[in-house]
Amino acid sequence: MATKIIQLPVGPMANFTYIIADEQNKEAIVIDPSWDLEKIFSILRKNQWKAKFIINTHTHFDHVLGNEQTAALTGAKTIQHKNSNENNHLPVSDGDIISVGNAVLKIIHTPGHSKDSICIILDNKFIFTGDTLFVGNCGRTDLPGGDPGEMYDSLFTKITKLDDNLIVYPGHNYGPSSWSTIGEEKKWNPVLQHRTKEEFLDYMRSPS
């Protein structure tokens, strides 16, 4: 049986929460639980899935708001990048592998929006990009922990080097569609067009 992915629009900031489940082993991962937690709990109950991990793509409040309640109700362990200043059970680093049932997830450290930003590649087919990459844009770099130079490095030395066929699931519904591919983003996303680092920094500083 295939790995199941559920994309949940939640909250007043157009966030996405994701549930990844191995339907054979009945084990699941929740990515970025924030608002509307009952949606998560209802899906887990309905499918008799056991949440094993909570993974945060980064620790801005709108991505971790539901951690404590989700962990308390499900017993799931929280995973964050080792640069996180929040409480977590399992700090991870670039290149780490997490397995849940038959699902294999690889962690990519992608600072720029925050120091602890990560992207998560699932089964070499999907990538959950948090606020590093949106459909048609990238995350802000002017918030605490943000750094446009680090964002450039994350986008151009990591993200654009990935398989064009990877399906992109972003952290917010800010674009014309709720998902994309690496190839489509390289073709159409303004922030991924070829620039030197200095040109990218000028672009990020310019009024939107």
C-alpha positions in Angstrom: 0.0 0.0 0.0 1.3 3.5 -0.9 2.2 6.3 1.5 -0.8 8.6 2.0 -0.3 12.4 2.1 -3.1 14.7 3.3 -2.7 18.5 2.9 -4.8 20.4 5.3 -5.5 24.2 4.9 -5.6 25.6 8.5 -5.8 28.9 10.3 -6.0 32.6 9.4 -2.5 32.7 7.8 -3.2 30.3 4.9 -1.0 27.6 6.6 -0.8 24.0 5.5 -0.5 21.1 7.9 0.3 17.8 6.5 -0.3 14.2 7.6 1.9 11.5 6.0 0.8 7.9 6.7 2.0 4.5 5.9 -1.3 2.8 5.4 0.1 -0.7 5.8 1.7 -0.1 9.2 -0.8 2.5 10.3 2.0 4.9 11.4 1.8 8.6 10.6 3.8 11.9 10.8 2.2 15.3 11.3 4.1 18.2 9.8 3.5 21.7 11.3 0.4 21.3 13.4 -1.0 24.7 14.2 -4.7 25.7 14.0 -7.7 23.4 13.5 -6.2 20.5 15.3 -9.4 18.6 15.4 -9.0 18.1 11.7 -5.8 16.2 12.4 -7.2 14.2 15.3 -10.3 13.3 13.3 -8.3 12.0 10.4 -6.0 10.0 12.7 -9.0 8.4 14.4 -10.9 7.7 11.3 -8.0 5.9 9.7 -6.7 4.3 12.9 -3.3 5.9 12.3 -0.8 6.3 15.1 1.1 9.5 15.0 4.7 8.7 15.6 6.4 12.0 15.0 5.6 15.7 14.7 8.0 17.5 12.4 8.3 21.2 12.3 9.7 22.8 9.1 10.8 25.7 11.4 9.7 27.1 14.7 7.8 30.3 13.9 4.7 30.3 16.0 2.3 29.6 13.1 4.0 26.3 12.5 4.4 25.0 16.1 1.2 26.3 17.7 -0.3 22.8 18.0 2.8 20.9 19.0 2.0 20.5 22.7 -1.6 19.5 22.3 -0.9 17.1 19.4 1.9 15.4 21.3 -0.2 15.1 24.4 -3.1 13.5 22.6 -1.1 11.2 20.3 2.2 10.5 22.1 4.1 11.7 19.1 7.7 12.8 19.5 8.6 16.3 18.2 11.4 16.7 15.6 13.1 20.0 14.8 16.4 21.1 13.4 19.2 21.3 16.0 19.3 25.1 15.6 15.8 25.3 17.1 15.5 27.1 20.4 12.2 25.3 21.2 11.7 22.2 23.2 11.8 19.0 21.1 12.5 15.3 21.5 14.7 14.7 18.4 17.0 17.4 17.0 18.0 16.6 13.4 20.8 17.8 11.1 21.2 18.1 7.3 21.1 14.7 5.6 19.4 12.9 8.5 17.0 10.1 7.6 13.7 9.4 9.4 11.7 6.2 8.8 8.0 5.7 9.6 6.7 2.4 8.5 7.9 2.1 4.9 8.1 5.8 4.4 11.6 7.3 4.2 12.1 11.0 4.9 15.4 12.9 4.3 16.1 16.2 6.1 17.6 19.1 4.2 18.7 22.2 6.3 17.6 25.3 4.3 18.2 28.4 6.5 17.2 31.8 5.1 13.7 32.3 6.4 14.9 31.1 9.8 18.1 29.5 11.2 16.3 26.2 11.8 14.4 25.9 8.5 14.3 22.5 7.0 12.8 20.9 3.9 11.7 17.2 4.0 12.0 14.9 1.1 9.6 11.9 1.2 10.4 8.7 -0.8 12.4 10.8 -3.3 9.0 11.9 -4.8 7.8 14.7 -2.6 9.3 17.7 -0.8 7.7 19.6 2.0 9.3 23.0 1.8 7.8 24.9 4.8 8.6 28.6 4.4 11.7 28.1 2.4 9.9 27.8 -1.0 6.4 28.7 -1.9 4.6 28.2 -5.1 5.8 31.3 -7.0 7.9 32.8 -4.2 10.1 32.1 -1.2 9.8 32.9 2.5 10.6 36.3 4.0 14.1 37.0 5.0 13.5 40.1 7.1 12.2 38.4 10.2 14.3 37.5 13.2 16.7 34.7 12.1 16.2 35.5 8.5 19.1 36.0 6.2 18.8 36.6 2.4 22.4 35.4 1.8 21.5 32.1 3.5 18.3 31.9 1.5 20.2 32.3 -1.7 22.5 29.4 -0.7 19.6 27.2 0.3 17.7 27.9 -2.9 20.6 27.7 -5.4 23.0 25.2 -3.9 20.3 22.8 -2.6 16.7 23.3 -3.8 17.5 23.9 -7.5 19.8 20.9 -7.6 17.0 18.5 -6.7 15.1 16.3 -9.1 12.8 18.5 -11.3 10.0 15.9 -10.8 9.8 16.3 -7.0 6.3 17.5 -6.0 6.5 20.6 -3.9 4.2 20.9 -0.9 4.7 24.4 0.6 4.0 25.7 4.2 1.5 28.2 3.1 -1.2 28.5 0.3 0.3 31.7 -1.1 0.5 30.8 -4.8 -1.8 30.1 -7.7 -2.0 26.4 -6.7 -1.5 24.4 -3.5 1.4 22.4 -4.9 3.9 22.4 -7.7 7.1 20.7 -8.8 10.8 21.7 -8.5 10.9 21.9 -12.3 7.9 24.2 -12.6 9.3 26.4 -9.8 12.6 26.7 -11.6 10.8 27.7 -14.7 8.3 30.2 -13.4 9.2 31.2 -9.8 10.7 34.7 -9.9 13.1 34.0 -7.0 14.6 30.9 -8.7 15.6 32.7 -11.9 19.4 32.7 -12.5 21.1 35.5 -10.5 24.4 36.1 -8.9 24.3 36.3 -5.1 24.6 40.1 -5.2 21.7 40.3 -7.7 19.6 38.1 -5.5 20.3 40.3 -2.4 19.3 43.3 -4.4 16.1 41.6 -5.6 15.2 40.6 -2.1 15.7 44.2 -0.9 13.6 45.7 -3.6 10.0 46.6 -2.9 7.6 43.8 -3.8 
